[in-house]
Amino acid sequence: MAAEELPTLSKAQKGWALGAAILFLVAVAFLGFALNTGILRNFAIGWAALQIFGYAGALKFANGDFAHPLFKSQVILHGIALMLLIASSIKAFS
């Protein structure tokens, strides 16, 4: 059976996909930390679940286009969630 050729991604698509991957890895790392320590466990579980369903749904509606505005809004939304997590951690430890 012949392998199907995948389309090449543009530079913008690669950038948004990389941003989403980095944010997802941060969420998984924080999930591991939260499960180990018990700190913000519910947030960590919910954030990882929201990323999985959010990215999958956005890609489904965008027909696999990582540079689609819907997928970009998901990446920006989770970037804001990371900033809020950092801000609350700084506030809690200061």
N, CA, C and O atoms as a Tinker XYZ file with bonds, in Angstrom:
   376  protein
     1  N      0.846000   -1.167000    0.000000    73     2
     2  CA     0.000000    0.000000    0.000000    64     1     3
     3  C      0.898000    1.239000    0.000000    63     2     4     5
     4  O      1.814000    1.341000    0.816000    81     3
     5  N      0.645000    2.156000   -0.888000    73     3     6
     6  CA     1.465000    3.356000   -1.016000    64     5     7
     7  C      1.115000    4.354000    0.090000    63     6     8     9
     8  O     -0.047000    4.526000    0.457000    81     7
     9  N      2.153000    5.002000    0.603000    73     7    10
    10  CA     1.945000    6.015000    1.644000    64     9    11
    11  C      1.386000    7.282000    1.010000    63    10    12    13
    12  O      1.809000    7.695000   -0.070000    81    11
    13  N      0.443000    7.880000    1.693000    73    11    14
    14  CA    -0.174000    9.104000    1.193000    64    13    15
    15  C      0.752000   10.286000    1.482000    63    14    16    17
    16  O      1.279000   10.417000    2.587000    81    15
    17  N      0.940000   11.128000    0.495000    73    15    18
    18  CA     1.797000   12.300000    0.649000    64    17    19
    19  C      1.083000   13.349000    1.488000    63    18    20    21
    20  O     -0.064000   13.700000    1.211000    81    19
    21  N      1.759000   13.844000    2.506000    73    19    22
    22  CA     1.191000   14.907000    3.329000    64    21    23
    23  C      1.567000   16.251000    2.744000    63    22    24    25
    24  O      2.667000   16.406000    2.213000    81    23
    25  N      0.680000   17.224000    2.829000    73    23    26
    26  CA     1.016000   18.549000    2.298000    64    25    27
    27  C      2.094000   19.210000    3.166000    63    26    28    29
    28  O      2.170000   18.977000    4.373000    81    27
    29  N      2.906000   20.019000    2.536000    73    27    30
    30  CA     3.931000   20.742000    3.284000    64    29    31
    31  C      3.275000   21.909000    4.020000    63    30    32    33
    32  O      2.319000   22.514000    3.535000    81    31
    33  N      3.806000   22.205000    5.189000    73    31    34
    34  CA     3.260000   23.292000    5.994000    64    33    35
    35  C      4.017000   24.580000    5.701000    63    34    36    37
    36  O      5.222000   24.571000    5.453000    81    35
    37  N      3.282000   25.688000    5.736000    73    35    38
    38  CA     3.920000   26.988000    5.560000    64    37    39
    39  C      4.644000   27.367000    6.849000    63    38    40    41
    40  O      4.489000   26.709000    7.877000    81    39
    41  N      5.428000   28.422000    6.780000    73    39    42
    42  CA     6.168000   28.872000    7.955000    64    41    43
    43  C      5.219000   29.303000    9.073000    63    42    44    45
    44  O      5.479000   29.034000   10.245000    81    43
    45  N      4.128000   29.967000    8.718000    73    43    46
    46  CA     3.141000   30.395000    9.718000    64    45    47
    47  C      2.483000   29.187000   10.381000    63    46    48    49
    48  O      2.283000   29.177000   11.596000    81    47
    49  N      2.148000   28.179000    9.594000    73    47    50
    50  CA     1.526000   26.984000   10.156000    64    49    51
    51  C      2.480000   26.270000   11.110000    63    50    52    53
    52  O      2.065000   25.796000   12.168000    81    51
    53  N      3.750000   26.194000   10.738000    73    51    54
    54  CA     4.736000   25.561000   11.609000    64    53    55
    55  C      4.902000   26.335000   12.913000    63    54    56    57
    56  O      5.054000   25.736000   13.977000    81    55
    57  N      4.873000   27.656000   12.830000    73    55    58
    58  CA     5.015000   28.480000   14.029000    64    57    59
    59  C      3.864000   28.305000   15.004000    63    58    60    61
    60  O      4.084000   28.168000   16.207000    81    59
    61  N      2.637000   28.308000   14.496000    73    59    62
    62  CA     1.470000   28.139000   15.367000    64    61    63
    63  C      1.403000   26.720000   15.926000    63    62    64    65
    64  O      1.000000   26.520000   17.072000    81    63
    65  N      1.800000   25.734000   15.117000    73    63    66
    66  CA     1.823000   24.352000   15.615000    64    65    67
    67  C      2.881000   24.200000   16.711000    63    66    68    69
    68  O      2.649000   23.505000   17.700000    81    67
    69  N      4.032000   24.841000   16.543000    73    67    70
    70  CA     5.079000   24.791000   17.562000    64    69    71
    71  C      4.606000   25.469000   18.847000    63    70    72    73
    72  O      4.842000   24.957000   19.941000    81    71
    73  N      3.948000   26.602000   18.719000    73    71    74
    74  CA     3.404000   27.289000   19.900000    64    73    75
    75  C      2.413000   26.423000   20.654000    63    74    76    77
    76  O      2.439000   26.368000   21.884000    81    75
    77  N      1.534000   25.742000   19.915000    73    75    78
    78  CA     0.559000   24.859000   20.554000    64    77    79
    79  C      1.251000   23.684000   21.232000    63    78    80    81
    80  O      0.864000   23.278000   22.328000    81    79
    81  N      2.272000   23.139000   20.582000    73    79    82
    82  CA     2.990000   21.997000   21.163000    64    81    83
    83  C      3.719000   22.398000   22.437000    63    82    84    85
    84  O      3.719000   21.648000   23.413000    81    83
    85  N      4.339000   23.570000   22.437000    73    83    86
    86  CA     5.050000   24.035000   23.633000    64    85    87
    87  C      4.079000   24.246000   24.788000    63    86    88    89
    88  O      4.349000   23.835000   25.916000    81    87
    89  N      2.949000   24.889000   24.504000    73    87    90
    90  CA     1.951000   25.106000   25.557000    64    89    91
    91  C      1.391000   23.787000   26.084000    63    90    92    93
    92  O      1.134000   23.657000   27.281000    81    91
    93  N      1.203000   22.815000   25.203000    73    91    94
    94  CA     0.696000   21.522000   25.650000    64    93    95
    95  C      1.732000   20.810000   26.522000    63    94    96    97
    96  O      1.375000   20.194000   27.527000    81    95
    97  N      3.003000   20.888000   26.149000    73    95    98
    98  CA     4.041000   20.264000   26.962000    64    97    99
    99  C      4.150000   20.935000   28.329000    63    98   100   101
   100  O      4.386000   20.262000   29.332000    81    99
   101  N      3.980000   22.252000   28.374000    73    99   102
   102  CA     3.978000   22.952000   29.661000    64   101   103
   103  C      2.795000   22.483000   30.512000    63   102   104   105
   104  O      2.935000   22.280000   31.718000    81   103
   105  N      1.635000   22.314000   29.882000    73   103   106
   106  CA     0.454000   21.852000   30.619000    64   105   107
   107  C      0.652000   20.437000   31.155000    63   106   108   109
   108  O      0.239000   20.137000   32.275000    81   107
   109  N      1.275000   19.575000   30.374000    73   107   110
   110  CA     1.523000   18.207000   30.828000    64   109   111
   111  C      2.550000   18.202000   31.960000    63   110   112   113
   112  O      2.410000   17.452000   32.925000    81   111
   113  N      3.584000   19.042000   31.840000    73   111   114
   114  CA     4.579000   19.140000   32.913000    64   113   115
   115  C      3.935000   19.666000   34.197000    63   114   116   117
   116  O      4.209000   19.160000   35.285000    81   115
   117  N      3.082000   20.677000   34.068000    73   115   118
   118  CA     2.388000   21.195000   35.246000    64   117   119
   119  C      1.422000   20.160000   35.816000    63   118   120   121
   120  O      1.232000   20.095000   37.030000    81   119
   121  N      0.814000   19.354000   34.954000    73   119   122
   122  CA    -0.060000   18.283000   35.422000    64   121   123
   123  C      0.727000   17.276000   36.260000    63   122   124   125
   124  O      0.250000   16.827000   37.302000    81   123
   125  N      1.917000   16.925000   35.814000    73   123   126
   126  CA     2.758000   16.028000   36.596000    64   125   127
   127  C      3.119000   16.622000   37.942000    63   126   128   129
   128  O      3.086000   15.934000   38.963000    81   127
   129  N      3.468000   17.916000   37.944000    73   127   130
   130  CA     3.780000   18.607000   39.188000    64   129   131
   131  C      2.570000   18.632000   40.117000    63   130   132   133
   132  O      2.688000   18.375000   41.315000    81   131
   133  N      1.411000   18.944000   39.552000    73   131   134
   134  CA     0.196000   19.047000   40.367000    64   133   135
   135  C     -0.221000   17.696000   40.944000    63   134   136   137
   136  O     -0.648000   17.622000   42.096000    81   135
   137  N     -0.102000   16.651000   40.169000    73   135   138
   138  CA    -0.461000   15.331000   40.674000    64   137   139
   139  C      0.517000   14.864000   41.749000    63   138   140   141
   140  O      0.136000   14.132000   42.662000    81   139
   141  N      1.777000   15.288000   41.639000    73   139   142
   142  CA     2.780000   14.907000   42.624000    64   141   143
   143  C      2.618000   15.669000   43.934000    63   142   144   145
   144  O      2.776000   15.096000   45.012000    81   143
   145  N      2.302000   16.962000   43.844000    73   143   146
   146  CA     2.238000   17.801000   45.040000    64   145   147
   147  C      0.820000   18.061000   45.529000    63   146   148   149
   148  O      0.630000   18.370000   46.706000    81   147
   149  N     -0.166000   17.948000   44.672000    73   147   150
   150  CA    -1.542000   18.239000   45.047000    64   149   151
   151  C     -1.908000   19.701000   44.911000    63   150   152   153
   152  O     -3.037000   20.086000   45.217000    81   151
   153  N     -0.964000   20.533000   44.451000    73   151   154
   154  CA    -1.208000   21.969000   44.288000    64   153   155
   155  C     -1.909000   22.210000   42.954000    63   154   156   157
   156  O     -1.408000   21.806000   41.905000    81   155
   157  N     -3.056000   22.862000   42.993000    73   155   158
   158  CA    -3.850000   23.205000   41.808000    64   157   159
   159  C     -4.120000   21.993000   40.915000    63   158   160   161
   160  O     -4.038000   22.087000   39.691000    81   159
   161  N     -4.438000   20.868000   41.529000    73   159   162
   162  CA    -4.654000   19.625000   40.785000    64   161   163
   163  C     -5.825000   19.755000   39.813000    63   162   164   165
   164  O     -5.723000   19.333000   38.661000    81   163
   165  N     -6.932000   20.335000   40.267000    73   163   166
   166  CA    -8.109000   20.469000   39.395000    64   165   167
   167  C     -7.823000   21.366000   38.197000    63   166   168   169
   168  O     -8.249000   21.071000   37.080000    81   167
   169  N     -7.098000   22.464000   38.429000    73   167   170
   170  CA    -6.738000   23.348000   37.323000    64   169   171
   171  C     -5.874000   22.625000   36.309000    63   170   172   173
   172  O     -6.098000   22.747000   35.105000    81   171
   173  N     -4.897000   21.878000   36.776000    73   171   174
   174  CA    -3.970000   21.193000   35.875000    64   173   175
   175  C     -4.690000   20.151000   35.017000    63   174   176   177
   176  O     -4.434000   20.042000   33.818000    81   175
   177  N     -5.586000   19.392000   35.634000    73   175   178
   178  CA    -6.338000   18.388000   34.882000    64   177   179
   179  C     -7.248000   19.068000   33.857000    63   178   180   181
   180  O     -7.310000   18.653000   32.700000    81   179
   181  N     -7.938000   20.098000   34.284000    73   179   182
   182  CA    -8.843000   20.814000   33.379000    64   181   183
   183  C     -8.125000   21.507000   32.246000    63   182   184   185
   184  O     -8.611000   21.521000   31.116000    81   183
   185  N     -6.964000   22.087000   32.540000    73   183   186
   186  CA    -6.212000   22.799000   31.504000    64   185   187
   187  C     -5.725000   21.834000   30.434000    63   186   188   189
   188  O     -5.821000   22.133000   29.244000    81   187
   189  N     -5.208000   20.690000   30.838000    73   187   190
   190  CA    -4.753000   19.699000   29.854000    64   189   191
   191  C     -5.938000   19.179000   29.023000    63   190   192   193
   192  O     -5.824000   19.019000   27.807000    81   191
   193  N     -7.059000   18.921000   29.678000    73   191   194
   194  CA    -8.242000   18.443000   28.950000    64   193   195
   195  C     -8.769000   19.500000   27.988000    63   194   196   197
   196  O     -9.149000   19.182000   26.861000    81   195
   197  N     -8.793000   20.756000   28.429000    73   195   198
   198  CA    -9.250000   21.831000   27.537000    64   197   199
   199  C     -8.343000   21.978000   26.324000    63   198   200   201
   200  O     -8.821000   22.260000   25.225000    81   199
   201  N     -7.050000   21.792000   26.509000    73   199   202
   202  CA    -6.143000   21.882000   25.363000    64   201   203
   203  C     -6.396000   20.749000   24.376000    63   202   204   205
   204  O     -6.433000   20.971000   23.166000    81   203
   205  N     -6.570000   19.540000   24.890000    73   203   206
   206  CA    -6.803000   18.407000   23.988000    64   205   207
   207  C     -8.062000   18.622000   23.161000    63   206   208   209
   208  O     -8.034000   18.514000   21.935000    81   207
   209  N     -9.174000   18.929000   23.842000    73   207   210
   210  CA   -10.435000   19.103000   23.120000    64   209   211
   211  C    -10.448000   20.395000   22.303000    63   210   212   213
   212  O    -11.029000   20.430000   21.219000    81   211
   213  N     -9.819000   21.450000   22.808000    73   211   214
   214  CA    -9.796000   22.716000   22.086000    64   213   215
   215  C     -8.995000   22.648000   20.804000    63   214   216   217
   216  O     -9.457000   23.093000   19.753000    81   215
   217  N     -7.792000   22.091000   20.886000    73   215   218
   218  CA    -6.965000   21.983000   19.679000    64   217   219
   219  C     -7.586000   21.023000   18.667000    63   218   220   221
   220  O     -7.590000   21.304000   17.468000    81   219
   221  N     -8.105000   19.899000   19.140000    73   219   222
   222  CA    -8.724000   18.932000   18.222000    64   221   223
   223  C     -9.951000   19.530000   17.535000    63   222   224   225
   224  O    -10.127000   19.375000   16.327000    81   223
   225  N    -10.792000   20.207000   18.301000    73   223   226
   226  CA   -11.970000   20.827000   17.708000    64   225   227
   227  C    -11.632000   21.949000   16.749000    63   226   228   229
   228  O    -12.247000   22.077000   15.691000    81   227
   229  N    -10.650000   22.765000   17.121000    73   227   230
   230  CA   -10.250000   23.866000   16.242000    64   229   231
   231  C     -9.663000   23.337000   14.937000    63   230   232   233
   232  O     -9.941000   23.879000   13.867000    81   231
   233  N     -8.860000   22.293000   15.020000    73   231   234
   234  CA    -8.285000   21.718000   13.795000    64   233   235
   235  C     -9.349000   21.061000   12.933000    63   234   236   237
   236  O     -9.250000   21.068000   11.706000    81   235
   237  N    -10.364000   20.495000   13.569000    73   235   238
   238  CA   -11.445000   19.876000   12.802000    64   237   239
   239  C    -12.215000   20.930000   12.009000    63   238   240   241
   240  O    -12.488000   20.744000   10.824000    81   239
   241  N    -12.563000   22.036000   12.665000    73   239   242
   242  CA   -13.296000   23.088000   11.971000    64   241   243
   243  C    -12.425000   23.859000   10.989000    63   242   244   245
   244  O    -12.935000   24.432000   10.026000    81   243
   245  N    -11.099000   23.878000   11.224000    73   243   246
   246  CA   -10.182000   24.599000   10.338000    64   245   247
   247  C     -9.652000   23.706000    9.227000    63   246   248   249
   248  O     -8.796000   24.132000    8.452000    81   247
   249  N    -10.139000   22.491000    9.137000    73   247   250
   250  CA    -9.694000   21.529000    8.117000    64   249   251
   251  C     -8.188000   21.298000    8.155000    63   250   252   253
   252  O     -7.547000   21.181000    7.110000    81   251
   253  N     -7.630000   21.232000    9.349000    73   251   254
   254  CA    -6.214000   20.926000    9.515000    64   253   255
   255  C     -5.265000   22.083000    9.299000    63   254   256   257
   256  O     -4.052000   21.878000    9.244000    81   255
   257  N     -5.784000   23.294000    9.174000    73   255   258
   258  CA    -4.941000   24.468000    8.939000    64   257   259
   259  C     -4.507000   25.069000   10.276000    63   258   260   261
   260  O     -5.320000   25.619000   11.018000    81   259
   261  N     -3.205000   24.955000   10.568000    73   259   262
   262  CA    -2.685000   25.477000   11.829000    64   261   263
   263  C     -2.663000   27.008000   11.866000    63   262   264   265
   264  O     -2.578000   27.592000   12.946000    81   263
   265  N     -2.737000   27.654000   10.728000    73   263   266
   266  CA    -2.723000   29.116000   10.681000    64   265   267
   267  C     -4.136000   29.702000   10.604000    63   266   268   269
   268  O     -4.294000   30.899000   10.367000    81   267
   269  N     -5.146000   28.885000   10.798000    73   267   270
   270  CA    -6.534000   29.358000   10.783000    64   269   271
   271  C     -6.791000   30.197000   12.043000    63   270   272   273
   272  O     -6.277000   29.872000   13.114000    81   271
   273  N     -7.578000   31.266000   11.923000    73   271   274
   274  CA    -7.837000   32.119000   13.094000    64   273   275
   275  C     -8.425000   31.381000   14.295000    63   274   276   277
   276  O     -8.155000   31.767000   15.432000    81   275
   277  N     -9.207000   30.350000   14.084000    73   275   278
   278  CA    -9.775000   29.596000   15.195000    64   277   279
   279  C     -8.680000   28.863000   15.967000    63   278   280   281
   280  O     -8.699000   28.843000   17.198000    81   279
   281  N     -7.731000   28.265000   15.257000    73   279   282
   282  CA    -6.629000   27.578000   15.929000    64   281   283
   283  C     -5.711000   28.595000   16.616000    63   282   284   285
   284  O     -5.218000   28.348000   17.717000    81   283
   285  N     -5.488000   29.725000   15.966000    73   283   286
   286  CA    -4.669000   30.780000   16.583000    64   285   287
   287  C     -5.297000   31.256000   17.883000    63   286   288   289
   288  O     -4.594000   31.488000   18.866000    81   287
   289  N     -6.617000   31.403000   17.894000    73   287   290
   290  CA    -7.281000   31.870000   19.114000    64   289   291
   291  C     -7.135000   30.848000   20.238000    63   290   292   293
   292  O     -7.045000   31.233000   21.404000    81   291
   293  N     -7.109000   29.562000   19.918000    73   291   294
   294  CA    -6.878000   28.536000   20.929000    64   293   295
   295  C     -5.476000   28.662000   21.528000    63   294   296   297
   296  O     -5.300000   28.561000   22.742000    81   295
   297  N     -4.491000   28.881000   20.673000    73   295   298
   298  CA    -3.116000   29.019000   21.150000    64   297   299
   299  C     -2.990000   30.259000   22.039000    63   298   300   301
   300  O     -2.364000   30.205000   23.097000    81   299
   301  N     -3.578000   31.359000   21.615000    73   299   302
   302  CA    -3.518000   32.593000   22.405000    64   301   303
   303  C     -4.266000   32.413000   23.728000    63   302   304   305
   304  O     -3.801000   32.884000   24.766000    81   303
   305  N     -5.410000   31.744000   23.704000    73   303   306
   306  CA    -6.177000   31.490000   24.919000    64   305   307
   307  C     -5.357000   30.716000   25.941000    63   306   308   309
   308  O     -5.363000   31.053000   27.125000    81   307
   309  N     -4.656000   29.689000   25.499000    73   307   310
   310  CA    -3.862000   28.890000   26.426000    64   309   311
   311  C     -2.578000   29.616000   26.828000    63   310   312   313
   312  O     -2.031000   29.357000   27.899000    81   311
   313  N     -2.100000   30.511000   25.989000    73   311   314
   314  CA    -0.985000   31.375000   26.394000    64   313   315
   315  C     -1.406000   32.308000   27.524000    63   314   316   317
   316  O     -0.635000   32.550000   28.453000    81   315
   317  N     -2.615000   32.826000   27.447000    73   315   318
   318  CA    -3.136000   33.682000   28.517000    64   317   319
   319  C     -3.325000   32.867000   29.797000    63   318   320   321
   320  O     -3.045000   33.358000   30.891000    81   319
   321  N     -3.797000   31.631000   29.667000    73   319   322
   322  CA    -3.937000   30.771000   30.847000    64   321   323
   323  C     -2.579000   30.542000   31.508000    63   322   324   325
   324  O     -2.484000   30.533000   32.735000    81   323
   325  N     -1.532000   30.359000   30.709000    73   323   326
   326  CA    -0.190000   30.189000   31.266000    64   325   327
   327  C      0.269000   31.464000   31.970000    63   326   328   329
   328  O      0.869000   31.395000   33.043000    81   327
   329  N     -0.002000   32.618000   31.381000    73   327   330
   330  CA     0.371000   33.879000   32.025000    64   329   331
   331  C     -0.370000   34.064000   33.352000    63   330   332   333
   332  O      0.220000   34.529000   34.327000    81   331
   333  N     -1.653000   33.705000   33.398000    73   331   334
   334  CA    -2.408000   33.796000   34.651000    64   333   335
   335  C     -1.864000   32.834000   35.707000    63   334   336   337
   336  O     -1.821000   33.169000   36.891000    81   335
   337  N     -1.452000   31.650000   35.285000    73   335   338
   338  CA    -0.852000   30.688000   36.211000    64   337   339
   339  C      0.457000   31.229000   36.776000    63   338   340   341
   340  O      0.713000   31.114000   37.975000    81   339
   341  N      1.279000   31.815000   35.923000    73   339   342
   342  CA     2.546000   32.398000   36.377000    64   341   343
   343  C      2.283000   33.567000   37.327000    63   342   344   345
   344  O      2.930000   33.684000   38.367000    81   343
   345  N      1.336000   34.427000   36.968000    73   343   346
   346  CA     1.026000   35.578000   37.812000    64   345   347
   347  C      0.504000   35.152000   39.186000    63   346   348   349
   348  O      0.881000   35.733000   40.204000    81   347
   349  N     -0.359000   34.143000   39.210000    73   347   350
   350  CA    -0.881000   33.688000   40.502000    64   349   351
   351  C      0.207000   32.996000   41.323000    63   350   352   353
   352  O      0.199000   33.087000   42.551000    81   351
   353  N      1.132000   32.314000   40.672000    73   351   354
   354  CA     2.244000   31.698000   41.392000    64   353   355
   355  C      3.170000   32.737000   41.971000    63   354   356   357
   356  O      3.641000   32.594000   43.099000    81   355
   357  N      3.437000   33.782000   41.214000    73   355   358
   358  CA     4.292000   34.876000   41.739000    64   357   359
   359  C      3.621000   35.543000   42.919000    63   358   360   361
   360  O      4.273000   35.829000   43.923000    81   359
   361  N      2.335000   35.793000   42.814000    73   359   362
   362  CA     1.581000   36.412000   43.906000    64   361   363
   363  C      1.556000   35.506000   45.138000    63   362   364   365
   364  O      1.666000   35.995000   46.262000    81   363
   365  N      1.416000   34.210000   44.943000    73   363   366
   366  CA     1.337000   33.280000   46.081000    64   365   367
   367  C      2.671000   33.136000   46.795000    63   366   368   369
   368  O      2.703000   32.972000   48.015000    81   367
   369  N      3.771000   33.193000   46.057000    73   367   370
   370  CA     5.088000   32.994000   46.659000    64   369   371
   371  C      5.783000   34.273000   47.082000    63   370   372   373
   372  O      6.902000   34.223000   47.593000    81   371
   373  N      5.144000   35.427000   46.880000    73   371   374
   374  CA     5.785000   36.680000   47.283000    64   373   375
   375  C      5.139000   37.262000   48.529000    63   374   376
   376  O      5.557000   38.317000   49.006000    81   375
